[in-house]
Amino acid sequence: MKYDNQLRYALKILEEFQNQMPLNAWLKNYFRLNKQMGSKDRKQIAEMIYAYYRLGHAKPDISKDERIFLGLWLCNREPMDLLAHFKPEWNNQINLPAEQKISSFNPEDIFPWKKLMSEGIDHRKWCLSFLQQPDLFIRIRPGKEHFVIQKMNEQGWAYEKIASSTLRLPNRSKIEDLFNLNTDIVVQDLNSQRVSEFFPNIYELRPAPDHQVKVWDCCAGSGGKTMLLYDHLPGISITVSDKRDSILVNLKKRLSQAGIEHIKIQSADLSDSKSSASISGAPFDMILADVPCSGSGTWARNPESLYFFNPKNIEPFHSLQKKILTHILPHLKKGAQLMYITCSVFKEENEEITHFLENQLGMNLITQKLLTGYTHRADTMFVSRAGG
């Protein structure tokens, strides 16, 4: 009876959820309004929903319940009581290698629009990556390396050291129970951290020894890249902007937790030329544009976006990205540098935009790279740097 009820709730949720907001936020609100479900039920139902969406556009002809069971079987390696109840023969084979499990269908059907993708992406591997949740990555703040490692060792936490300040942890690690977020560590995906590898040398941006380098993080969002700039290019003057006032309130709080002061925070809609012109502090020695995008490089964390994807969804982002770049470049000092970043796998948001920067806006491309995350249980990002 318990498993039948869980399945019933899962099917009801799949009928009601229409991608109105991120699934995790929608489920949190749904469970708050339906308190008759216990914590174990909520956890199991959420896993069923995510397993359903992880199949993306594959197997559209099977029923919703069969799709849930197939998703659970493909996404797990340990036996499950729920599967044992509904599909005992599958549960007995749940530890088979992934390649054997997917023999019944083509995994590339999970996302069938291969031609939309940036060069260098292994389409099959990217599709297979949806069948597992990415890991949790943290960045240790400067000067906290010894403290963080020592404390994790004392507590017996499992982690993998990727770099001197980058650690990989199991996805559900309650890292906030051990450290002060933003003060000791920052929760930040592996490739989001790797963006710092493409920052210009501070001396490239400083024309004279006494010149204070001015950087504008123009689509600051939650501030992860802002803190990355502050920690890797010490002494710079930073201006941040976003069009969402609520985001700026949270950003200011986060920067305060990180001990980062004297940053100029401004509200601006960069798709609007008049609003863009209101930014003070120009000209800047560098602009970092981590622009709004499809977020397709993060879909393994948010598989509902994969499931509801329509190729027509890309063009509005493409147009918005071109508008933003057109409006921010007048704020860039002559000869200065622009960093363009997306968490997208689509060439229309990546290479086609850098072509626009070169051919329409007169920038000189210095470097660009796709940071693939699907083989590292991480997100995929695109980063480029151009000179004015």
N, C-alpha and C positions, 0 to 999 in steps of 0.2 A: 504493500500500500504506500509506503514512504516514497519509493522510487517512482511509482505511478503519479503521485502528487507532484513530485519534483519535475517530472516530464510535463505534466499539465501546466504548471506555472511557466516553464521554459517556453512552451508553445504559445502561451498567452502573451508573454513578453515579446516574442518574435512577431506576433500580430500587431502589437501596439507600438513598438519602436520603429520609427521611420527616419532615423538619423537627424533628429531635431537638434541634438546636442551630443557631445562626446558620450559614448556608451557608459563609461565608468560613472560619470555624473548622473546620467539618466537612471542607471540601476540603483545608485545610492538613494536617489529620491524615491524610486519605486519601492525599494525595500523599507524605507522609512514609513511609507504609507501603508504597507502590508506587513505589519509587525507580527502576524501569526506565524511567519516563517522563522525558524531558529537560525542561529549563526551558521551551523553546518549545512542547513538547507540552502541558505543564501550563497554560501561558498560553492556548493555543488551546482546550483542553478546558474550562477555566473559562469562557471567553467563550461557548462553545456552551451550557453549562449555564445561565448567566445569561440568554442570549437566549431559551432555552426558557421560563424562568419569567417573563420580561418580557411575554409574551403573556397572562399572568393566566388569566382564565376564557374567553377567546376561543378559537375553533377547537378545541373539545374532541373533535371527531370525526376529526381527522387523526392519522396515526401520529406517534410520537415523533421519528423522524428528519426527517419533513417539517416538524414543528413547529420543530425546531432550525434547519433551513434558512430557514424563513420568518422566524423571530426574528432570525437573523443578517442577512438581507436588509433587514428593516425597521429594524434598529438601527444600521446602518452606512451610510456614504456613500462609502467608498473600496473599490475592488475587493479581493476576498479570494481567495487561492489555493484555499482549501478549497471555497468556493462555486463557483469556476471548475471544480473537479473534479466536484462533484455536480450543480450547477445553473448551467451556463455561461450560459444565457439570462437568468437572474436577475442573475448577476454583471455582465453587460453593461449592465444597467439599474439598477445599485445606487445611482447618483448622482441618480436621479429624486427630485423633492420628496416629502416624506412623505405629503402628501395624495393624490398619485397612487398611491403604493405601497399605501395602505390601502383603495383603491377596491374591493377584492375582499371586504371584510368591514366590519362596523360596529365602529369602535374602542371604542365604549361597551360592547361585550361584554367588554372586558378587565376591567372591574369593573361588573357589571350592576345593582348595588343602589343606584341613584341616590338613592332615598328615604331612605337611612340617613345621607346627608351633611349637613353643616352648611350653613346658608344662605350664599350668596355664592360657593360653589364652582362653577366652570365644569366640569361633569362631563366633557365631551368633552376639554377641554384637560388635565384631570387624568389621564384615561386615556392620552392621547397622550404625556404626560410619562414614562410608564414605558418608552418606547422609546428613552430616552437616559439615560446615567448622569449624575447631578447633578455639579456642579463642586465643587472644594475651596475652602473659605473659611477665612481666618485672621483673627484679631483681634490687632492689635499692642498689646502692653502699654504702659501710660502711660510716657512718657519715652523710648520706644524707636522712635518713628515715624521720625525722621530716619535713625537707624542702619539700620533694616530696609529702608527704601526705597533708601537709598544702596547697601547691599550687594546688593540684588536688581538694581539698575541696573548695578552693576559686573560682576555675573555674567551679565548678559544674560538674566535670567529674564523670561518672559512673564507679565504679571499685569494685572489691571484694578482700579483704585482705586474702590471703591464708596462709601466714606466715609473720613474722616480716619484711622480705625484699622481699616478693613475692606478686605481684598483678596480678589479672586477669582483662582484659579489653575486650570490644567488638573488634572483629577481625580487623575492619577497622579504629580503633582509630589512629589519626595522632599524635602519642606521640612525634614525633620529633618537633612538633610545640610548645610544652610546655617545653621540657627539652633538655639538652645537652646529646646526646647519648654517652654512654661509660663513660662520666664524672659523670652524676647524676644517670643514669639508664642504664641497659643493656637489650636489647630485647633478651629474652632467654626462651625457652619452660619450662614448669613446671618441667618435668622429667629431663631435662638437668640440671636444677638448683639442683634437688634432688641428683644428682651425688655426691655433696659435703657431703651428709650424709654417704658416704662410704669411704671418705678420712681417712687415718689412723691418729691417734693423732700425733701431731708434736713430742711428746716425744718418740713415737714408732720408729721414724726415726732418732732421735738424740742420738747417743751412748754416747756423752759427752756434758756437758752444753755449751762448747765453740765451738761445731761443727756446721758449717753452712750446713743445709740440702740442698742437690742438687737434683732437680727434672727435669726430661726431659719429656716435652709434645711432643711426637715424631711424631704425625700426627696432627699438631696444627690447620690447616685449617684457619678459620676466627678468631680464638683466644678466643672463648667463654669460653672454659675450662681453658685456660691460665689465664684469668682474675678471674675465679672462684678459681683457685689455689692460686693466689696472694692475693685475699681478705680473704680466709679462712685459709691459712697457712702463716701468715705474717712472713717475715724475711727469707724465703727460697730463694735460688738461682735457677733461672729457665732458662733452655735451651729449645728452641722451634725449630722444624724443619718441613719442608714440601718439597715435590719435585717440587712444582709449584712456580716459582719465582714471578709470578704476585700475587699469594696469599700471599706470604711473604711480598711484598711491601704493600699490603692493611693491613696485620696484623701489620706491624710496625707502620703504620699511626693510626690504631685503638688503639694500646697500648699507643701511644703518647697522644691521646685524653683522655685516661683513667689515664694519669699521671703515667704510669708504665714504669720505666726506668731500665737500667742495666740488661736487659734480652738478653741473647745470642741467636741470630737468625741464623740458618744454613740451607742451602739447601741440601737435601739428598733424594735419592730414596731408600726407605727401602726395596724394593723388590729385590734390588741388593746388594750383600754382600760387594762389594768393596766400594760402595757409603755409605753404612751403617757404615763401618769401619772408615769413615772420620769424624764422629761426635766426637768433642772434649769435654772435661769436665768429661769423665767417670773416675771412676765408679760412678753411681748415686744411691742415697738412695731410689729413687722411680721413676718409669717410668709410665706415663699415656699414654695408647694407645687407643685413640678414632679412631678406624681403619676405612678405607673405607669399605662400606658395601652396601647392596641392598637399604638401606633407607626405607625399608618397614614399619617401625614404623611411618614414616612421610607421608605416602601416602594419608592420608585424606587432607593434604595440597597440595599434588601434585598428584591428582587422575589419571593423564595421565600415570604415572608409573604403577599404578594398571592395567589400561586398556591394556598396552603393555607388561605386565609381561609374561614371559615364565619360567617354572620351571628350564630350563637349565641355566637361568641367575644367579643362586645362586652359582654354583660350582666355577666359576672363582673368586668370592669374597672369598669363603672358602679357596681356594688355596693361594690367595694373603695374607689373614690374617695369615695363617700358616707361610708363608715366612717372613712376617714382624716380627712376634714374634720370630722366629728362629734367625733373624739377630739382633734384639735389645737386647735380653737377655744377651749376653756377656758384654753389657755395664752396667748391673745391679750389684751392690755390693752384695757380698755374704751375705745372710740373709736379703736383702732388699725386697721391695715390688713392685709388678706390678699391675696396674689397667687396665683391659680390658673392653672396652665399645663399644657397637654398638647401632644404632637406627634401629635394625632389629627385626622382630618377628619370624625369622626362626631358628630352632634348629641347622641347619647346620652351621650357623654363630655364634650361642650362646653356647649352652651346649656342642656341639661337639668340639668346639674350647677349652673350658675349660678342657674337657677330654684330648685333645691333649697337653695342657699345663701340666697337671698332669702326663700323661702316657708316653709322648714322650720327654718333656722338663724338667721333674723332679721338677716342681713347686708344692707347697702345697696350695691347694685351701682354702682360709680363709672364703670367703663368695661369694655368687652370688644371684642376684635377677632380676626378670623381672619387670620393672616399667611400668605397664599398663596405657595407657593414654586414652583409648577409652571411659571410663566412666567419664572422666574429661574434655572432649573436648581438649585433649592434645596429644602429641606424646607418643609412646611407646619406651622404651629403655631397654637395657640389660646391667647390670654392674656386674663385678666380681673383686675380689681382691685376689691375691695369693702371697705367700712368697717364697723367693728363698732359 
